[in-house]
Structure formats: C-alpha cells, structure tokens
Amino acid sequence: MWKNILRIGVPSVIVILLLVMNVYQRIEYKNTTKELLKRIDILTQVISKKDSTVSYYSKIVDNFDVKERDLKKQLKKLNEEFADRLRDKEERILSLSEYNIELQRKVDTLNVASTVKDNILSFEIEDYYPNPDNYFVKYTGYVQAGIGEKISNPVIAREFSFNPIKINMVMTETTRGAWKYNILDAPDWIGVSSVDVKSLPPEEYKPAHERGYQFMVGGGVLKMYQGRSYLTISAGIKYKKWVGVASGGLGGIQATAMYTLSKK
C-alpha cells in the first residue's frame, strides 16, 4: 500500500509544487514590475523628446490587473453604440487609447493687398497654419464692401481647406516587461498633452487556445462499479488546443488526452 501511495503521491506533490512555484513567480514578476513603475513614476507621465522639428512621445501602457470587462465598461462610457456593435459582432476589445493633441499658438502679421474701384473696397486674404510649405490649415477669404462715410453692405467669402496629419504610433516592450506606447513623427506645432492607454495583459492578447502552457490541478472521487470508492488527485497541462490530464489514487492511475474542436 505504501508503495502505491509513494508512486502516486510523489509525482502529484511535484506537480503541485511546480504549479505553486509558477504562480509565485508570476505574482513576484508582476509586483516587481509595478514597483519599478512606481519608482520611476512614468505610469502617469508623457515623456517627450524632440529631434529637429519632429517630436516623439512615449507613455507606459497600463496593462496591470486590467480585465476585459473593465475595458468594456470604459468603452461603453465613451461610445455606447460602438460597444454594442462589438458585442453583437462577438469581437474582443484588446486595448483602449486616448490622447489629447493641442496645436501650438501662433501669432504673426499678414500683409493684405487691397483695391478700391467705384467706391468699392476689395481685398483677398490667403493664410496658412503653420506655414505655406507644409500647412495643416489653409484659409482663403475675400472681402468686398462699399466705402463712404462708413463701410456699407460688406460681403465676406471664406474657405478652409485641410491637409491630413500623418502620425505613426508603435507599441514596444522594455527589457523589464513593461509596454510603451510611442507616438512618432509629430510635427513641432503639435503638442501631446496627455496619453492614456489601457490594455489587456500580454498573455490575454492571444486566443485562449494559443496562450502557451497552462497547468491544472484538482481532485475527485473514483467509484468502481463493483467495489469501493477512492479519492484521486489530478494534474494536467494545456498547450494550445491539446489538454492532457493524469489522475491517480489508491485505486489506480488514469491518463487522458483531449483535443479542442471549437474554432474560438
């Protein structure tokens, strides 16, 4: 009997110890990363760097203890219609980003050529922000008014045209496992005042059947058809779509392998 107990109990204890060590290492890693972020105080800061006329902004991504339900709640507050659309299409939300962009203030003078004919004052205005060579906004205006003792019947026509702003964004990972959200190629007349990025943890980005190894442990009761009942200890491992489970007790040992057929 003792041989059976040792043969079954020792492997089970080893599996349980490995499971506990894995959980402990994950908790320790998460706590270490959190403490690192607290020490350098960058979780709430936008780090700005400038190279010539191009600005770069970096922000640590908040993916600690973030759950999908939290992202869903926040998305619903921002845009309930879009949140409902994701739910209807059975799409997952992986991250949620918010950043505020401000245009730099610009003050300058503009020389305008005017003409007077038949007591009609006319002049055209053409202006650019930030400059004519690479503008974001172009303003064209035309003013016409009768002149006399006072200006009468002014006519003002104006038009705004916009060029697109191209800003590249990239997600990176530091050597300590922290994610960084980087805004690249921002022109110098744009300032990023705040960036807020919440994301699922890295292991949650993949579908469930692609999240690497997962360990399982449990117990149960084995009832023989014509015999006594036995307590059993079970341990298993899951890799992608494969699941392997081994159970053992005083009544014997059983091993099972399964393959997940679902598409999700």
C-alpha positions as CSV (number, residue, x, y, z in Angstrom):
1,M,0.0,0.0,0.0
2,W,2.8,2.4,0.9
3,K,4.5,1.8,-2.4
4,N,1.3,2.7,-4.2
5,I,1.0,5.9,-2.1
6,L,4.6,6.9,-2.8
7,R,4.3,6.0,-6.5
8,I,1.2,8.2,-6.9
9,G,1.8,10.8,-4.2
10,V,5.3,11.9,-5.1
11,P,4.5,12.9,-8.7
12,S,1.4,14.6,-7.5
13,V,3.3,16.6,-4.9
14,I,5.9,17.6,-7.5
15,V,3.2,18.8,-9.9
16,I,1.6,20.8,-7.2
17,L,4.9,22.3,-6.1
18,L,5.6,23.3,-9.8
19,L,2.2,24.9,-10.0
20,V,2.7,26.9,-6.8
21,M,6.2,28.0,-8.0
22,N,4.8,29.1,-11.3
23,V,2.0,31.1,-9.6
24,Y,4.5,32.6,-7.1
25,Q,6.9,33.6,-9.9
26,R,4.1,35.3,-11.9
27,I,3.0,37.3,-8.8
28,E,6.6,38.2,-7.9
29,Y,7.2,39.4,-11.5
30,K,4.1,41.5,-11.6
31,N,4.9,43.1,-8.2
32,T,8.5,43.8,-9.3
33,T,7.3,45.5,-12.5
34,K,4.7,47.5,-10.5
35,E,7.4,48.7,-8.1
36,L,9.7,49.6,-10.9
37,L,7.0,51.8,-12.4
38,K,6.3,53.4,-9.1
39,R,9.9,54.2,-8.5
40,I,10.5,55.9,-11.9
41,D,7.0,57.4,-11.8
42,I,6.3,57.1,-15.5
43,L,2.9,55.4,-15.5
44,T,1.2,58.8,-15.4
45,Q,3.7,60.8,-17.4
46,V,4.1,61.5,-21.1
47,I,7.8,61.5,-22.0
48,S,8.6,64.0,-24.8
49,K,11.7,64.1,-26.9
50,K,12.4,66.4,-29.8
51,D,14.7,65.7,-32.8
52,S,15.0,68.7,-35.1
53,T,11.4,69.6,-36.0
54,V,9.9,66.2,-35.1
55,S,8.6,65.3,-31.7
56,Y,8.4,61.9,-30.1
57,Y,6.1,61.0,-27.2
58,S,6.2,57.8,-25.1
59,K,3.8,56.5,-22.5
60,I,3.9,53.4,-20.4
61,V,0.9,51.2,-21.1
62,D,-1.3,50.3,-18.1
63,N,-1.8,46.5,-18.6
64,F,-1.6,45.5,-14.9
65,D,-4.7,43.9,-13.4
66,V,-6.7,45.2,-16.4
67,K,-9.6,42.9,-17.3
68,E,-11.7,42.8,-20.5
69,R,-14.8,43.7,-18.6
70,D,-13.1,46.9,-17.3
71,L,-12.3,47.9,-20.9
72,K,-15.8,47.2,-22.0
73,K,-17.2,49.4,-19.2
74,Q,-14.9,52.3,-20.2
75,L,-15.7,51.9,-23.9
76,K,-19.4,51.9,-23.2
77,K,-19.0,55.2,-21.3
78,L,-17.1,56.7,-24.3
79,N,-19.2,55.3,-27.1
80,E,-22.1,53.0,-26.2
81,E,-23.1,52.4,-29.8
82,F,-19.7,51.1,-30.8
83,A,-19.5,49.0,-27.6
84,D,-22.9,47.4,-28.5
85,R,-21.6,46.8,-32.1
86,L,-18.6,44.9,-30.8
87,R,-20.8,42.8,-28.6
88,D,-23.2,42.0,-31.5
89,K,-20.3,41.0,-33.7
90,E,-18.7,39.0,-30.9
91,E,-15.4,40.9,-31.2
92,R,-13.0,41.3,-28.3
93,I,-11.6,44.6,-27.1
94,L,-7.9,44.3,-26.5
95,S,-6.8,47.9,-25.7
96,L,-8.3,51.4,-25.3
97,S,-6.2,54.5,-26.1
98,E,-6.9,58.2,-25.5
99,Y,-4.6,61.0,-26.3
100,N,-5.1,64.8,-26.3
101,I,-3.4,66.9,-29.0
102,E,-3.0,70.6,-28.9
103,L,-2.0,73.0,-31.7
104,Q,0.8,75.4,-30.7
105,R,-0.3,79.0,-30.6
106,K,0.9,81.2,-33.4
107,V,0.9,85.0,-33.7
108,D,2.2,86.8,-36.8
109,T,1.2,89.6,-39.1
110,L,-0.3,89.3,-42.6
111,N,0.1,91.9,-45.4
112,V,-3.1,92.2,-47.5
113,A,-3.3,94.0,-50.8
114,S,-6.5,95.9,-51.4
115,T,-8.1,97.7,-54.3
116,V,-10.7,100.5,-54.5
117,K,-12.9,100.9,-57.5
118,D,-16.2,102.8,-57.8
119,N,-16.2,103.3,-54.0
120,I,-15.9,99.5,-53.6
121,L,-13.1,98.2,-51.3
122,S,-12.0,94.7,-52.2
123,F,-9.2,92.6,-50.9
124,E,-8.3,88.9,-50.6
125,I,-6.7,87.0,-47.7
126,E,-4.7,83.9,-48.0
127,D,-3.1,82.4,-44.9
128,Y,-1.6,79.1,-43.8
129,Y,-1.1,77.3,-40.5
130,P,1.7,76.7,-39.6
131,N,3.4,77.6,-42.9
132,P,2.7,77.6,-46.6
133,D,5.2,74.8,-47.4
134,N,3.7,72.2,-45.1
135,Y,0.4,73.5,-43.9
136,F,-2.4,71.9,-41.9
137,V,-5.0,74.6,-42.5
138,K,-5.3,77.0,-45.4
139,Y,-7.6,80.0,-45.2
140,T,-8.8,81.9,-48.2
141,G,-11.0,84.9,-47.7
142,Y,-12.5,87.6,-50.0
143,V,-14.0,90.8,-48.6
144,Q,-15.9,93.4,-50.6
145,A,-17.6,96.5,-49.1
146,G,-18.8,99.9,-50.2
147,I,-16.9,102.8,-48.7
148,G,-18.2,106.3,-48.0
149,E,-18.8,108.0,-44.7
150,K,-19.0,104.4,-43.4
151,I,-18.5,100.9,-44.7
152,S,-21.7,99.5,-46.0
153,N,-23.0,96.2,-47.3
154,P,-19.9,94.1,-46.6
155,V,-19.6,90.8,-48.4
156,I,-17.3,88.2,-46.9
157,A,-16.5,84.9,-48.5
158,R,-14.1,82.4,-46.9
159,E,-12.9,78.9,-47.3
160,F,-10.9,76.5,-45.1
161,S,-9.0,73.6,-46.5
162,F,-7.0,71.0,-44.6
163,N,-4.1,68.7,-45.3
164,P,-4.1,65.4,-43.4
165,I,-1.8,64.9,-40.4
166,K,0.2,61.7,-40.6
167,I,1.3,60.4,-37.1
168,N,2.8,57.0,-36.7
169,M,2.3,55.0,-33.5
170,V,4.1,51.9,-32.3
171,M,3.9,49.7,-29.2
172,T,7.2,48.4,-27.8
173,E,8.2,46.3,-24.8
174,T,11.0,47.2,-22.4
175,T,13.6,44.7,-21.0
176,R,11.6,44.6,-17.7
177,G,8.4,43.6,-19.5
178,A,6.6,47.0,-19.4
179,W,4.9,48.1,-22.6
180,K,5.4,51.5,-24.1
181,Y,3.1,53.4,-26.4
182,N,5.0,55.6,-28.8
183,I,3.7,58.5,-30.9
184,L,6.2,59.2,-33.7
185,D,6.7,61.9,-36.3
186,A,4.6,64.6,-34.5
187,P,5.4,68.0,-36.1
188,D,6.7,70.7,-33.8
189,W,3.4,72.7,-33.9
190,I,1.5,69.8,-32.3
191,G,1.8,69.1,-28.6
192,V,0.5,65.9,-27.0
193,S,-0.7,67.0,-23.5
194,S,-1.8,63.6,-22.3
195,V,-1.9,59.9,-23.3
196,D,-3.9,57.2,-21.6
197,V,-3.6,53.6,-22.8
198,K,-5.2,50.7,-21.0
199,S,-4.6,47.2,-22.4
200,L,-5.2,43.6,-21.5
201,P,-2.1,41.8,-20.2
202,P,0.2,40.4,-23.0
203,E,-0.9,36.8,-22.4
204,E,-4.5,37.8,-22.9
205,Y,-4.0,39.2,-26.4
206,K,-3.9,35.7,-27.9
207,P,-7.0,33.5,-28.2
208,A,-7.4,31.1,-25.3
209,H,-6.0,28.1,-27.3
210,E,-2.8,29.9,-28.2
211,R,-1.8,31.3,-24.8
212,G,1.0,28.8,-24.2
213,Y,1.1,26.3,-21.4
214,Q,-1.5,26.3,-18.7
215,F,-1.3,24.0,-15.7
216,M,-4.2,22.4,-13.9
217,V,-4.7,20.6,-10.6
218,G,-7.7,19.1,-8.9
219,G,-9.2,16.1,-7.1
220,G,-12.1,13.8,-7.3
221,V,-13.7,10.5,-6.3
222,L,-13.3,7.3,-8.3
223,K,-16.2,4.8,-7.9
224,M,-15.7,1.3,-9.1
225,Y,-18.8,-0.4,-10.5
226,Q,-18.4,-3.4,-8.1
227,G,-16.1,-2.2,-5.4
228,R,-15.1,0.6,-3.2
229,S,-14.6,4.4,-3.8
230,Y,-11.2,6.1,-4.0
231,L,-10.1,9.6,-3.6
232,T,-8.0,10.8,-6.6
233,I,-5.6,13.7,-7.3
234,S,-5.5,15.1,-10.8
235,A,-3.0,17.2,-12.6
236,G,-2.9,18.3,-16.2
237,I,-1.3,20.6,-18.7
238,K,-2.9,22.6,-21.6
239,Y,-1.0,23.6,-24.7
240,K,-2.8,25.4,-27.5
241,K,-5.7,23.1,-28.3
242,W,-4.3,20.0,-26.5
243,V,-5.2,19.0,-23.0
244,G,-3.6,16.2,-21.0
245,V,-4.8,15.1,-17.6
246,A,-3.5,12.4,-15.3
247,S,-5.4,11.2,-12.3
248,G,-4.2,8.8,-9.6
249,G,-5.2,7.3,-6.3
250,L,-5.2,4.1,-4.3
251,G,-7.5,2.6,-7.0
252,G,-5.1,3.1,-9.9
253,I,-3.8,5.6,-12.4
254,Q,-5.6,7.1,-15.4
255,A,-4.2,9.4,-18.2
256,T,-6.4,11.2,-20.7
257,A,-5.5,13.4,-23.7
258,M,-8.1,15.7,-25.4
259,Y,-8.2,18.0,-28.4
260,T,-10.4,21.1,-28.5
261,L,-12.6,21.2,-31.7
262,S,-14.1,24.7,-31.2
263,K,-13.0,27.4,-33.6
264,K,-12.6,30.0,-31.0
